[in-house]
Every structure is written in C-alpha cells, then in structure tokens.
Amino acid sequence: VFGTPHGRDLVPVAEALGWPAERASDPAGLARALRAGGPRAVVVGTDQRAEAALAVRLRSAATEALDAV
C-alpha cells in the first residue's frame, strides 16, 4: 500500500510486467477484486490528505488507550 503522486496509472504498468491488475473505484469493486484471489495489483484511489489525517487520529487513539492501561 503506497501513494503514487507521480500521476502514473499503475494498471497498465502492472499489466506490462505480466501481472494481473485492475482498478477498484468503489467498495463493491474492491470486494470483487479481493475475491478474485491470487497475486494481483489492485489500484484504489484515495484522498492522501484524508488518509494521513486518519492515521494521526488512529495513532493518537491508540496512544491514549495504551496510556490508560
């Protein structure tokens, strides 16, 4: 799992390497791609800033929970 801010479309890149690849644009598409099994590239677009903010909140919540123990 990683961000690709360089603007490359990783589906054709993976396919050029001989890897099965697909794009999932909604939760149902992601579930379908994961059910397909096997090694494959699944490209899912997300909001990187929102993901980073969520990671900060999750780390903070985990720290608070551990401090309470």
Backbone atoms as SQL, in Angstrom:
CREATE TABLE atoms (id INTEGER PRIMARY KEY, chain TEXT, resi INTEGER, resn TEXT, atom TEXT, x REAL, y REAL, z REAL);
INSERT INTO atoms VALUES
  (1, 'A', 1, 'VAL', 'N', 0.863, -1.168, 0.000),
  (2, 'A', 1, 'VAL', 'CA', 0.000, 0.000, 0.000),
  (3, 'A', 1, 'VAL', 'C', 0.901, 1.220, 0.000),
  (4, 'A', 2, 'PHE', 'N', 0.741, 2.070, -0.980),
  (5, 'A', 2, 'PHE', 'CA', 1.563, 3.263, -1.074),
  (6, 'A', 2, 'PHE', 'C', 0.895, 4.280, -1.977),
  (7, 'A', 3, 'GLY', 'N', 1.279, 5.519, -1.808),
  (8, 'A', 3, 'GLY', 'CA', 0.762, 6.583, -2.653),
  (9, 'A', 3, 'GLY', 'C', 1.583, 6.717, -3.914),
  (10, 'A', 4, 'THR', 'N', 0.939, 7.147, -4.976),
  (11, 'A', 4, 'THR', 'CA', 1.633, 7.337, -6.244),
  (12, 'A', 4, 'THR', 'C', 1.360, 8.742, -6.772),
  (13, 'A', 5, 'PRO', 'N', 1.955, 9.750, -6.145),
  (14, 'A', 5, 'PRO', 'CA', 1.676, 11.120, -6.568),
  (15, 'A', 5, 'PRO', 'C', 2.286, 11.496, -7.910),
  (16, 'A', 6, 'HIS', 'N', 2.993, 10.585, -8.543),
  (17, 'A', 6, 'HIS', 'CA', 3.653, 10.900, -9.798),
  (18, 'A', 6, 'HIS', 'C', 2.707, 10.897, -10.988),
  (19, 'A', 7, 'GLY', 'N', 1.447, 10.499, -10.785),
  (20, 'A', 7, 'GLY', 'CA', 0.469, 10.555, -11.857),
  (21, 'A', 7, 'GLY', 'C', 0.472, 9.357, -12.783),
  (22, 'A', 8, 'ARG', 'N', 1.249, 8.355, -12.512),
  (23, 'A', 8, 'ARG', 'CA', 1.271, 7.159, -13.358),
  (24, 'A', 8, 'ARG', 'C', 0.050, 6.290, -13.084),
  (25, 'A', 9, 'ASP', 'N', -0.458, 5.675, -14.117),
  (26, 'A', 9, 'ASP', 'CA', -1.558, 4.724, -13.980),
  (27, 'A', 9, 'ASP', 'C', -0.937, 3.350, -13.784),
  (28, 'A', 10, 'LEU', 'N', -1.079, 2.789, -12.601),
  (29, 'A', 10, 'LEU', 'CA', -0.384, 1.545, -12.287),
  (30, 'A', 10, 'LEU', 'C', -1.018, 0.302, -12.901),
  (31, 'A', 11, 'VAL', 'N', -2.245, 0.389, -13.395),
  (32, 'A', 11, 'VAL', 'CA', -2.844, -0.783, -14.039),
  (33, 'A', 11, 'VAL', 'C', -2.049, -1.160, -15.290),
  (34, 'A', 12, 'PRO', 'N', -1.843, -0.257, -16.251),
  (35, 'A', 12, 'PRO', 'CA', -1.050, -0.658, -17.416),
  (36, 'A', 12, 'PRO', 'C', 0.405, -0.971, -17.083),
  (37, 'A', 13, 'VAL', 'N', 0.960, -0.325, -16.045),
  (38, 'A', 13, 'VAL', 'CA', 2.332, -0.639, -15.644),
  (39, 'A', 13, 'VAL', 'C', 2.403, -2.091, -15.185),
  (40, 'A', 14, 'ALA', 'N', 1.479, -2.498, -14.311),
  (41, 'A', 14, 'ALA', 'CA', 1.454, -3.879, -13.825),
  (42, 'A', 14, 'ALA', 'C', 1.215, -4.853, -14.973),
  (43, 'A', 15, 'GLU', 'N', 0.275, -4.528, -15.846),
  (44, 'A', 15, 'GLU', 'CA', -0.023, -5.416, -16.974),
  (45, 'A', 15, 'GLU', 'C', 1.183, -5.570, -17.901),
  (46, 'A', 16, 'ALA', 'N', 1.946, -4.491, -18.083),
  (47, 'A', 16, 'ALA', 'CA', 3.136, -4.564, -18.926),
  (48, 'A', 16, 'ALA', 'C', 4.181, -5.514, -18.331),
  (49, 'A', 17, 'LEU', 'N', 4.138, -5.674, -17.017),
  (50, 'A', 17, 'LEU', 'CA', 5.045, -6.594, -16.340),
  (51, 'A', 17, 'LEU', 'C', 4.486, -8.017, -16.278),
  (52, 'A', 18, 'GLY', 'N', 3.282, -8.195, -16.839),
  (53, 'A', 18, 'GLY', 'CA', 2.665, -9.513, -16.851),
  (54, 'A', 18, 'GLY', 'C', 1.867, -9.837, -15.602),
  (55, 'A', 19, 'TRP', 'N', 1.574, -8.825, -14.789),
  (56, 'A', 19, 'TRP', 'CA', 0.810, -9.038, -13.563),
  (57, 'A', 19, 'TRP', 'C', -0.665, -8.773, -13.825),
  (58, 'A', 20, 'PRO', 'N', -1.558, -9.569, -13.270),
  (59, 'A', 20, 'PRO', 'CA', -2.980, -9.227, -13.341),
  (60, 'A', 20, 'PRO', 'C', -3.201, -7.927, -12.556),
  (61, 'A', 21, 'ALA', 'N', -4.001, -7.050, -13.097),
  (62, 'A', 21, 'ALA', 'CA', -4.230, -5.762, -12.432),
  (63, 'A', 21, 'ALA', 'C', -5.617, -5.254, -12.765),
  (64, 'A', 22, 'GLU', 'N', -6.172, -4.542, -11.819),
  (65, 'A', 22, 'GLU', 'CA', -7.469, -3.894, -12.052),
  (66, 'A', 22, 'GLU', 'C', -7.619, -2.699, -11.132),
  (67, 'A', 23, 'ARG', 'N', -8.571, -1.859, -11.480),
  (68, 'A', 23, 'ARG', 'CA', -8.866, -0.674, -10.695),
  (69, 'A', 23, 'ARG', 'C', -10.179, -0.918, -9.964),
  (70, 'A', 24, 'ALA', 'N', -10.216, -0.570, -8.688),
  (71, 'A', 24, 'ALA', 'CA', -11.450, -0.644, -7.906),
  (72, 'A', 24, 'ALA', 'C', -11.869, 0.783, -7.578),
  (73, 'A', 25, 'SER', 'N', -13.056, 1.160, -8.002),
  (74, 'A', 25, 'SER', 'CA', -13.486, 2.541, -7.801),
  (75, 'A', 25, 'SER', 'C', -14.556, 2.683, -6.717),
  (76, 'A', 26, 'ASP', 'N', -14.977, 1.559, -6.141),
  (77, 'A', 26, 'ASP', 'CA', -15.961, 1.614, -5.065),
  (78, 'A', 26, 'ASP', 'C', -15.809, 0.370, -4.190),
  (79, 'A', 27, 'PRO', 'N', -16.451, 0.333, -3.032),
  (80, 'A', 27, 'PRO', 'CA', -16.292, -0.825, -2.137),
  (81, 'A', 27, 'PRO', 'C', -16.656, -2.159, -2.795),
  (82, 'A', 28, 'ALA', 'N', -17.687, -2.181, -3.607),
  (83, 'A', 28, 'ALA', 'CA', -18.074, -3.432, -4.276),
  (84, 'A', 28, 'ALA', 'C', -16.984, -3.883, -5.245),
  (85, 'A', 29, 'GLY', 'N', -16.383, -2.942, -5.948),
  (86, 'A', 29, 'GLY', 'CA', -15.297, -3.275, -6.867),
  (87, 'A', 29, 'GLY', 'C', -14.076, -3.803, -6.136),
  (88, 'A', 30, 'LEU', 'N', -13.783, -3.229, -4.972),
  (89, 'A', 30, 'LEU', 'CA', -12.661, -3.711, -4.173),
  (90, 'A', 30, 'LEU', 'C', -12.940, -5.128, -3.677),
  (91, 'A', 31, 'ALA', 'N', -14.145, -5.365, -3.190),
  (92, 'A', 31, 'ALA', 'CA', -14.511, -6.710, -2.720),
  (93, 'A', 31, 'ALA', 'C', -14.389, -7.726, -3.853),
  (94, 'A', 32, 'ARG', 'N', -14.834, -7.355, -5.050),
  (95, 'A', 32, 'ARG', 'CA', -14.736, -8.238, -6.218),
  (96, 'A', 32, 'ARG', 'C', -13.275, -8.559, -6.534),
  (97, 'A', 33, 'ALA', 'N', -12.439, -7.531, -6.511),
  (98, 'A', 33, 'ALA', 'CA', -11.019, -7.715, -6.821),
  (99, 'A', 33, 'ALA', 'C', -10.350, -8.621, -5.788),
  (100, 'A', 34, 'LEU', 'N', -10.693, -8.458, -4.528),
  (101, 'A', 34, 'LEU', 'CA', -10.091, -9.277, -3.488),
  (102, 'A', 34, 'LEU', 'C', -10.570, -10.721, -3.554),
  (103, 'A', 35, 'ARG', 'N', -11.818, -10.927, -3.936),
  (104, 'A', 35, 'ARG', 'CA', -12.341, -12.292, -4.080),
  (105, 'A', 35, 'ARG', 'C', -11.682, -13.023, -5.238),
  (106, 'A', 36, 'ALA', 'N', -11.160, -12.294, -6.208),
  (107, 'A', 36, 'ALA', 'CA', -10.536, -12.926, -7.372),
  (108, 'A', 36, 'ALA', 'C', -9.318, -13.744, -6.954),
  (109, 'A', 37, 'GLY', 'N', -8.711, -13.390, -5.839),
  (110, 'A', 37, 'GLY', 'CA', -7.591, -14.151, -5.304),
  (111, 'A', 37, 'GLY', 'C', -6.334, -14.050, -6.132),
  (112, 'A', 38, 'GLY', 'N', -5.323, -14.750, -5.654),
  (113, 'A', 38, 'GLY', 'CA', -4.046, -14.771, -6.360),
  (114, 'A', 38, 'GLY', 'C', -3.308, -13.464, -6.266),
  (115, 'A', 39, 'PRO', 'N', -2.047, -13.477, -6.619),
  (116, 'A', 39, 'PRO', 'CA', -1.302, -12.214, -6.630),
  (117, 'A', 39, 'PRO', 'C', -1.818, -11.326, -7.747),
  (118, 'A', 40, 'ARG', 'N', -2.056, -10.096, -7.415),
  (119, 'A', 40, 'ARG', 'CA', -2.544, -9.130, -8.395),
  (120, 'A', 40, 'ARG', 'C', -2.364, -7.727, -7.852),
  (121, 'A', 41, 'ALA', 'N', -2.354, -6.781, -8.733),
  (122, 'A', 41, 'ALA', 'CA', -2.332, -5.374, -8.331),
  (123, 'A', 41, 'ALA', 'C', -3.763, -4.856, -8.374),
  (124, 'A', 42, 'VAL', 'N', -4.172, -4.228, -7.295),
  (125, 'A', 42, 'VAL', 'CA', -5.492, -3.598, -7.252),
  (126, 'A', 42, 'VAL', 'C', -5.254, -2.126, -6.949),
  (127, 'A', 43, 'VAL', 'N', -5.629, -1.288, -7.877),
  (128, 'A', 43, 'VAL', 'CA', -5.414, 0.150, -7.745),
  (129, 'A', 43, 'VAL', 'C', -6.695, 0.779, -7.210),
  (130, 'A', 44, 'VAL', 'N', -6.561, 1.464, -6.061),
  (131, 'A', 44, 'VAL', 'CA', -7.700, 2.119, -5.425),
  (132, 'A', 44, 'VAL', 'C', -7.317, 3.565, -5.165),
  (133, 'A', 45, 'GLY', 'N', -8.074, 4.495, -5.708),
  (134, 'A', 45, 'GLY', 'CA', -7.811, 5.910, -5.487),
  (135, 'A', 45, 'GLY', 'C', -8.338, 6.343, -4.131),
  (136, 'A', 46, 'THR', 'N', -7.526, 7.079, -3.386),
  (137, 'A', 46, 'THR', 'CA', -7.947, 7.623, -2.100),
  (138, 'A', 46, 'THR', 'C', -7.478, 9.063, -1.989),
  (139, 'A', 47, 'ASP', 'N', -7.961, 9.737, -0.990),
  (140, 'A', 47, 'ASP', 'CA', -7.527, 11.098, -0.685),
  (141, 'A', 47, 'ASP', 'C', -6.363, 10.984, 0.296),
  (142, 'A', 48, 'GLN', 'N', -5.142, 11.212, -0.167),
  (143, 'A', 48, 'GLN', 'CA', -3.963, 11.017, 0.676),
  (144, 'A', 48, 'GLN', 'C', -3.968, 11.914, 1.909),
  (145, 'A', 49, 'ARG', 'N', -4.467, 13.127, 1.783),
  (146, 'A', 49, 'ARG', 'CA', -4.502, 14.016, 2.951),
  (147, 'A', 49, 'ARG', 'C', -5.477, 13.491, 3.994),
  (148, 'A', 50, 'ALA', 'N', -6.625, 13.000, 3.552),
  (149, 'A', 50, 'ALA', 'CA', -7.597, 12.428, 4.488),
  (150, 'A', 50, 'ALA', 'C', -7.028, 11.171, 5.138),
  (151, 'A', 51, 'GLU', 'N', -6.320, 10.351, 4.372),
  (152, 'A', 51, 'GLU', 'CA', -5.699, 9.135, 4.920),
  (153, 'A', 51, 'GLU', 'C', -4.649, 9.500, 5.965),
  (154, 'A', 52, 'ALA', 'N', -3.856, 10.523, 5.697),
  (155, 'A', 52, 'ALA', 'CA', -2.827, 10.946, 6.651),
  (156, 'A', 52, 'ALA', 'C', -3.469, 11.472, 7.929),
  (157, 'A', 53, 'ALA', 'N', -4.537, 12.245, 7.803),
  (158, 'A', 53, 'ALA', 'CA', -5.228, 12.762, 8.985),
  (159, 'A', 53, 'ALA', 'C', -5.838, 11.618, 9.797),
  (160, 'A', 54, 'LEU', 'N', -6.402, 10.630, 9.121),
  (161, 'A', 54, 'LEU', 'CA', -6.953, 9.472, 9.812),
  (162, 'A', 54, 'LEU', 'C', -5.850, 8.719, 10.556),
  (163, 'A', 55, 'ALA', 'N', -4.693, 8.549, 9.940),
  (164, 'A', 55, 'ALA', 'CA', -3.576, 7.855, 10.588),
  (165, 'A', 55, 'ALA', 'C', -3.157, 8.579, 11.861),
  (166, 'A', 56, 'VAL', 'N', -3.134, 9.902, 11.835),
  (167, 'A', 56, 'VAL', 'CA', -2.784, 10.679, 13.027),
  (168, 'A', 56, 'VAL', 'C', -3.813, 10.429, 14.125),
  (169, 'A', 57, 'ARG', 'N', -5.091, 10.462, 13.775),
  (170, 'A', 57, 'ARG', 'CA', -6.143, 10.230, 14.778),
  (171, 'A', 57, 'ARG', 'C', -6.070, 8.815, 15.348),
  (172, 'A', 58, 'LEU', 'N', -5.808, 7.828, 14.485),
  (173, 'A', 58, 'LEU', 'CA', -5.713, 6.445, 14.965),
  (174, 'A', 58, 'LEU', 'C', -4.520, 6.258, 15.901),
  (175, 'A', 59, 'ARG', 'N', -3.373, 6.854, 15.552),
  (176, 'A', 59, 'ARG', 'CA', -2.204, 6.753, 16.426),
  (177, 'A', 59, 'ARG', 'C', -2.475, 7.411, 17.770),
  (178, 'A', 60, 'SER', 'N', -3.134, 8.546, 17.742),
  (179, 'A', 60, 'SER', 'CA', -3.459, 9.250, 18.978),
  (180, 'A', 60, 'SER', 'C', -4.397, 8.423, 19.856),
  (181, 'A', 61, 'ALA', 'N', -5.414, 7.838, 19.237),
  (182, 'A', 61, 'ALA', 'CA', -6.365, 6.997, 19.989),
  (183, 'A', 61, 'ALA', 'C', -5.664, 5.780, 20.567),
  (184, 'A', 62, 'ALA', 'N', -4.761, 5.176, 19.805),
  (185, 'A', 62, 'ALA', 'CA', -4.028, 4.007, 20.294),
  (186, 'A', 62, 'ALA', 'C', -3.131, 4.387, 21.462),
  (187, 'A', 63, 'THR', 'N', -2.462, 5.529, 21.361),
  (188, 'A', 63, 'THR', 'CA', -1.600, 6.007, 22.450),
  (189, 'A', 63, 'THR', 'C', -2.411, 6.251, 23.707),
  (190, 'A', 64, 'GLU', 'N', -3.548, 6.903, 23.568),
  (191, 'A', 64, 'GLU', 'CA', -4.416, 7.168, 24.733),
  (192, 'A', 64, 'GLU', 'C', -4.887, 5.855, 25.360),
  (193, 'A', 65, 'ALA', 'N', -5.260, 4.903, 24.538),
  (194, 'A', 65, 'ALA', 'CA', -5.744, 3.616, 25.057),
  (195, 'A', 65, 'ALA', 'C', -4.625, 2.882, 25.798),
  (196, 'A', 66, 'LEU', 'N', -3.416, 2.925, 25.254),
  (197, 'A', 66, 'LEU', 'CA', -2.293, 2.249, 25.913),
  (198, 'A', 66, 'LEU', 'C', -1.891, 2.950, 27.196),
  (199, 'A', 67, 'ASP', 'N', -1.977, 4.271, 27.217),
  (200, 'A', 67, 'ASP', 'CA', -1.645, 5.038, 28.427),
  (201, 'A', 67, 'ASP', 'C', -2.644, 4.772, 29.540),
  (202, 'A', 68, 'ALA', 'N', -3.867, 4.422, 29.188),
  (203, 'A', 68, 'ALA', 'CA', -4.926, 4.177, 30.179),
  (204, 'A', 68, 'ALA', 'C', -4.784, 2.814, 30.844),
  (205, 'A', 69, 'VAL', 'N', -3.953, 1.951, 30.257),
  (206, 'A', 69, 'VAL', 'CA', -3.807, 0.583, 30.799),
  (207, 'A', 69, 'VAL', 'C', -2.896, 0.559, 31.988);
